[in-house]
Amino acid sequence: MNLRRLRLGELLALAGSVCVIVSLLVPWYESAIGQLDAWDTFGPGLVLILPALCAALAMILSALTERSAALPVATAVWCVLLGLIAVIAAAVRVLERPDHASSLCAGAWLALIGSGLILIGAWLALRDERPALYERATPVPRPRP
């Protein structure tokens, strides 16, 4: 595992993944009955955010462990699609107020920022500009007749 293989796209997706994971642990909404976290208001929005988190972690892991660019680019393609869906779902979660919640807390904003970072990171990771593992072959020129 070589941490230098992570580029800007993977690092942004990693930061977004950390934001989403932290958002799952902190309150999302404030209501009359107290603070509600993501698991208290579990719904389709959260179900759409979790696959983007898993795809981002798979993209980062494949970038760290694979020697060729095929699997990291393929996971980045899926991560772009799932990240876009997660951004829409997180925006809806910020705009809606389930269970008569009166205000937003940090968790909803972290989920929106994290899913946005996952989307941007996956988009940037599609540009495969990794340094080659091996030197480029330079064949000896043929002698002229």
C-alpha positions in Angstrom: 0.0 0.0 0.0 1.5 3.3 -1.1 -0.1 6.4 0.3 1.6 8.5 -2.4 -0.7 7.0 -5.0 -3.6 9.0 -3.6 -4.2 12.1 -5.8 -6.4 15.1 -5.1 -9.6 13.4 -6.1 -9.1 10.5 -3.8 -8.1 12.8 -1.0 -11.2 14.9 -1.4 -13.3 11.7 -1.4 -11.6 10.6 1.7 -12.3 13.9 3.4 -16.0 13.6 2.2 -16.2 10.1 3.6 -14.9 11.3 7.0 -17.5 14.1 7.0 -20.3 11.6 6.2 -19.1 9.2 8.9 -19.0 12.0 11.5 -22.4 13.2 10.4 -23.9 9.8 11.2 -22.7 10.2 14.8 -23.8 13.8 15.5 -27.4 15.3 15.7 -29.1 16.3 12.5 -32.2 18.1 13.7 -33.5 19.8 16.8 -37.1 19.2 17.8 -39.4 19.5 20.7 -38.6 16.0 21.9 -34.8 16.6 21.7 -32.1 16.2 19.2 -32.5 13.7 16.4 -29.6 12.0 14.6 -29.5 10.3 11.3 -30.6 7.0 12.8 -33.7 8.5 14.5 -34.9 9.9 11.2 -33.8 7.0 9.0 -35.3 7.2 5.6 -34.7 7.1 1.9 -32.3 10.0 2.0 -29.9 8.2 4.3 -30.3 5.0 2.3 -29.0 7.0 -0.7 -26.1 8.6 1.1 -24.7 5.3 2.5 -23.9 3.7 -0.9 -22.0 6.8 -1.9 -20.0 6.5 1.2 -19.2 2.8 0.5 -18.3 3.7 -3.2 -15.9 6.4 -2.0 -14.2 4.1 0.4 -14.0 1.4 -2.4 -12.5 4.0 -4.7 -9.9 5.0 -2.2 -9.0 1.4 -1.3 -8.7 0.4 -5.0 -6.5 3.4 -5.7 -4.2 2.3 -2.8 -4.0 -1.3 -3.7 -4.3 -1.8 -7.4 -1.4 -1.7 -9.8 -3.3 -0.9 -12.9 -5.7 2.0 -13.4 -8.7 -0.1 -14.5 -10.4 -0.8 -11.1 -9.8 2.7 -9.6 -11.3 4.4 -12.7 -14.3 2.0 -12.7 -15.0 2.6 -9.1 -14.6 6.4 -9.7 -17.3 6.2 -12.4 -19.7 4.5 -10.0 -18.7 6.9 -7.3 -19.7 9.9 -9.5 -23.2 8.5 -10.1 -23.7 7.5 -6.4 -22.2 10.8 -5.2 -24.6 12.8 -7.4 -27.5 10.9 -6.0 -26.1 11.4 -2.4 -25.8 15.2 -3.0 -29.4 15.4 -4.1 -30.5 13.2 -1.1 -28.5 15.3 1.4 -29.9 18.5 0.0 -33.4 17.2 0.4 -32.5 16.2 4.0 -31.3 19.7 4.7 -34.5 21.2 3.2 -37.0 18.9 4.9 -37.7 18.8 8.6 -38.8 15.3 9.7 -40.7 14.6 12.9 -41.7 18.3 13.3 -38.0 19.4 13.8 -37.6 23.1 14.5 -33.9 23.6 13.3 -31.0 21.9 11.7 -27.9 20.7 13.5 -24.4 20.1 12.3 -25.0 16.5 11.1 -27.2 17.5 8.1 -24.7 20.1 7.0 -21.8 17.6 7.4 -23.6 15.1 5.3 -24.2 17.6 2.5 -20.6 18.8 2.5 -19.3 15.3 2.7 -21.4 14.0 -0.2 -20.4 17.1 -2.2 -16.7 16.3 -1.5 -17.3 12.7 -2.6 -18.8 13.8 -5.9 -16.1 16.3 -6.6 -13.4 13.9 -5.6 -14.7 11.1 -7.8 -15.0 13.5 -10.7 -11.4 14.6 -10.3 -10.3 10.9 -9.9 -11.6 10.1 -13.3 -8.6 11.9 -14.8 -6.1 9.1 -14.6 -2.7 10.8 -14.4 -0.9 8.4 -12.0 2.8 8.2 -12.4 3.8 5.0 -14.0 5.2 2.2 -11.9 7.8 1.3 -14.5 10.1 3.4 -16.7 8.9 3.9 -20.2 10.7 1.6 -22.6 13.1 3.4 -25.0 14.0 0.9 -27.8 17.4 1.1 -29.4 17.0 2.6 -32.9 17.7 0.3 -35.8 20.9 0.9 -37.7 20.3 2.6 -41.1 21.3 0.6 -44.2 
